[in-house]
Amino acid sequence: MVDASAEVLHLVDIALMGDMRRKGYGTTLIWALKTVATQSDKPLRLMVDQQNEPARKLYFKLGFMLQVSSATAKAGPSNVVLMVYLPTPHRMRPRLASVVCMAT
């Protein structure tokens, strides 16, 4: 589930059944959301449990960074962290260009 505002896309929830994990489905979904974020020039944010190391590794691999804001710092210790993908015109173009070249 994604919440889209005028300024940001927020991935509220993503869940895969156990037998569907580690097959690339989650990565494909995140790439699609990153494409939407890039095309709309909006950051893509999500929250992830600090203990969920596989998910955190995946998000880092896909270009997400930890985001610390004054609001999250004031909230104190938590078991979730805010991560953000900031689209840049240069991140997605090579991948999109290769898709277009293969399609022609």
C-alpha positions in Angstrom: 0.0 0.0 0.0 1.4 3.4 -1.0 0.3 6.8 0.3 0.9 9.6 -2.2 0.9 13.2 -1.3 1.9 16.3 -3.3 5.4 16.1 -1.8 6.2 12.4 -1.1 5.4 8.8 -1.8 5.2 6.7 1.3 5.3 2.9 1.1 3.0 2.1 4.0 3.0 -1.7 3.8 4.6 -4.5 1.7 4.2 -8.2 2.6 5.1 -11.4 0.8 4.1 -14.9 1.8 7.0 -16.9 3.0 7.3 -19.1 -0.1 7.3 -16.0 -2.3 10.3 -14.4 -0.5 13.8 -14.3 -2.0 12.5 -14.7 -5.5 12.8 -11.1 -6.7 9.1 -10.1 -6.3 9.8 -7.6 -3.6 12.7 -6.1 -5.6 10.5 -5.8 -8.6 7.8 -4.0 -6.6 10.3 -1.6 -5.1 11.9 -0.9 -8.6 8.4 -0.1 -9.9 7.8 2.4 -7.0 11.2 3.9 -7.6 10.3 4.5 -11.2 7.1 6.2 -10.1 9.1 8.3 -7.7 11.6 9.3 -10.3 8.9 10.1 -12.9 7.0 12.3 -10.4 10.2 13.7 -8.9 9.1 12.8 -5.4 11.1 11.0 -2.6 9.9 7.5 -1.7 9.8 6.8 2.0 9.3 3.7 4.1 9.7 2.5 7.7 11.4 -0.7 8.5 12.0 -2.6 11.7 15.6 -2.3 12.9 15.7 -6.0 13.5 14.6 -6.9 10.0 18.1 -7.1 8.6 17.2 -8.8 5.3 14.7 -6.0 4.5 17.2 -3.2 5.5 19.9 -4.8 3.3 17.5 -4.9 0.4 16.5 -1.3 0.8 20.1 -0.2 1.0 21.0 -2.2 -2.1 18.1 -0.5 -3.9 19.4 3.0 -3.1 17.5 3.9 0.1 19.3 5.9 2.9 18.5 6.3 6.5 16.7 9.5 7.2 16.9 11.4 10.5 14.6 14.3 11.0 14.0 16.5 14.0 10.6 14.7 14.4 12.1 11.2 14.5 15.0 12.4 16.8 12.5 13.9 19.3 10.4 10.7 19.2 13.2 8.9 21.0 14.3 5.3 20.6 12.2 3.2 18.4 12.3 -0.2 16.8 11.6 1.3 13.3 13.8 3.5 11.2 12.7 5.8 8.4 14.4 5.2 5.0 14.2 7.3 1.9 15.0 7.0 -1.8 15.7 10.4 -3.4 15.2 10.2 -7.1 17.8 11.8 -9.4 17.5 11.9 -13.1 20.7 9.9 -13.5 19.8 6.9 -11.4 17.1 5.4 -13.6 18.1 6.5 -17.1 20.6 3.8 -17.8 18.2 1.0 -16.8 15.3 2.6 -18.8 17.6 3.1 -21.8 18.6 -0.5 -21.8 14.9 -1.6 -21.7 14.1 0.7 -24.6 17.0 -0.6 -26.6 16.1 -4.2 -26.0 12.5 -3.5 -27.0 13.4 -2.0 -30.4 
